[in-house]
Amino acid sequence: MPPALTRFAWATALATLGLIALGGLVTSHGVGMAVPDWPTTYGYNMFLFPISQWVGGVFYEHTHRLYASLVGLLTLILAVWLQWRSPSRTLSRWGWVALGLVVLQGVLGGLRVNLMMDSLGIGHAALAQAFLVLLVLLAVATTQRWQRWCESGPSVDPAVGRWVLGTTLLIFVQLVLGASMRHQHAGLAIPDFPLAYGGIWPPTDAAFLDRINALRSDVRDFHPITAAHVHLHMAHRLLGIVLVGLVAMAAMKLRRGFRGSNGLRGLAYLWKGLIAVQVLLGASTVWFNKAADVATAHVVVGAACLAVGAIGSALCVVAARRGTLADGRKVGSPVLSRAGARSDAAVPSAG
Amino acid sequence: MTHTLKVLAGALIVASVATAQAGDITGKVTLKGTPPAEKALPLDPACGKLWPNEKPKTRFFVTGADNGLAEVLVYLKGGDLKPDAAAKPALLDQKGCEYVPHILGLQTGQKLIVRNSDPVLHNVHGTPKINKEFNLAQMAGGKDIERTFESSEVFVRMKCDVHVWMFSYVGVLPHSYHAVTDKDGNFKISGVPAGKYTLVAAHRKSHGSEEKALTQEITVGDAAVSANFTVEVAAAQ
């Protein structure tokens, strides 16, 4: 695999993380509907919309759209490049799947605007995370290290893979919960942390909700808080606590499962570090009254936690398969032995 | 000076009641309690230029003389109230990156004209729960937008997503017997046919919707009717 392709794949994945950041800023600022038309922008071809009109919320939403177009272009180039130079047919196919996903993602974002449906915004946010995972795994699969891992990497107990993959899937669920909170446009359903309205579990009776809604005076005049908002918020907090434990456990199993691998040890430490930062950002989101930059950082680090978990999962799945093959055959061993021949070995298994 | 203003305001109320006649309903909405302090709107540079002096604030609880509560929608329910076929279009203007007025009463089918008097673009985003949502672009100096609402709904929120502090709330009613309290909390509904009605006072922040609004049963006959309301601010805990 050409090193330039690997670098390009990583650049596309990184650009996607940037796109998630921009999308996060749009929602954090509450300006997802600031451009009321799509694919046009205030009636203009979006690429010709005058910069002088990029004011207020339009700035964030329009920038998000333009940047998304760039990521779409990068994904197209990546798909073509993989088709051209990848020795794995399956890898090339995943490149086209990525292109399909980014197109679907764009259409979903457009429909969210045109149909004015908040629920589509949640799907848009969730698909963004899935798309990032795919691009990260594509990038990983183009590396020499991945090839070596597939050919002659260590084996591992499948239980380690289950821990890592299960934790990663729960992180995705957590990100969807977070997106659901953000797209309710109700602001902070619980304004204090670590307590909730001064207690362990907040009341949600009608009288209590009426009182807190009457006293909220944010300039953005959020939707009134409902019991469902409070429960959703608490579910996000509780799952966050569970995930701290799960990531710590899964990272420890990663380290112990791959004792000889410095890379895996680094990945495990990175994962734990990210989850620690994520907890701090989650708390700060509450403490700073959902300040847009803090809330967006929370989204971005959440995406990074997911991506790291996905990489760990992919490595574990390959290693676990190797560990369970009775005949000792190495997973993916035929791949690079036939120069230029295509095979399915260099595939991100958890992709 | 303040004392003089109070006297003048009192005189105006007295004059208002004194000039009320059969079919008129007059009264005052008063605020009890201490609401949260209003916050300065976080105007962006383009909008900030439109307010060279004092910056605007939120309008959750706007009070005047003697704690009179402004911007309360007062209207009738019940009876056999017919829509006013000759109702003129109502204007909702965007001035200084604010919707003016903040609270507006409207009749079903009555035309609502939304104007952009600002030198910046806005999007006009109506987010009703019963009527149909809409989100329309309106460039600086752009054409007026015209909308009607087919169903009664208190309140329909109008917002601008370009400027996230911009809101207006439209009370859509099946007739024209409604009023919005003035800066001192006074209201007057005129020409009401004789009969028994429920008089409703809905404050957007305190009540949000019709279900939680204050009500009084009234009978309109040969004489003017007076009715007062008190809106209580929830106690902070």
Interface residues (C-beta under 8 A of the other chain):
Chain A: H29 G30 V31 G32 M33 A34 V35 P36 D37 Y42 G43 Q53 V55 G56 G57 V58 V113 M116 D210 R211 I212 N213 A214 L215 S217 D218 V219 R220 D221 P224
Chain B: P35 P36 A37 E38 K39 L41 P42 D44 A46 C47 T58 F60 V120 L121 N123 H125 E133 N135 L136 A137 M139 K159 D161 V162 H163 V164 W165 F167 K205 S206 G208 K212 V233 A234 A235 A236 Q237
